[in-house]
């Protein structure tokens, strides 16, 4: 365990959060030039939303299983599952950003009244919850990686972990609903 990192968990959390959000907003707002990203065929780009929906469903499963594992006292299984969730999240994010940089956000094809009063508010809430989850996820992962298991209960890891897991679950679930509205319903 690196003691220097242990005492810098809040600062490292902030740094990772800023970098992550800069990448996401840079991609969504078109600030990342397409020329720096290799171009995949349209069929590959077209399958990314479906793959990301599957990744989100898997992540929901690993979060739920991870929470159940820690409630049963199985720290090793909890750690594996939460690291798996983070890996799924990272994979989701890479694919999402890749597609956004190359194609931009997907337009809502449903009725404008549904877009205005259901889709856009739902999407906004999903985005806010995802943004709130990011620093919490980094924070609990950094605590878990800089403290021995025997000391974690004396940190904010248990409280912040519950909140991070809840926000992650809600955000992934809402992401699947957004996917359904964009690709299955309309």
Buried (B, 14 or more C-beta within 10 A) or exposed (E): EEEEEBEBBEEBBBEBBEEBBEBBEBBBEEEBEEEEBEEBEEEEBEEBBEBBBBBBBBBBBBBBBBBEBBEEEBBEBBBBBBBBBBEBBEBBBEBBBBBBBBEEEEEBEEEEEBBEEBBEEBBEEBBEBBBBBBBBBBBBBBBBBBBEEEEBEEBBBEEBBBBBBBBBBBBBBBBBBBBEBBBEEE
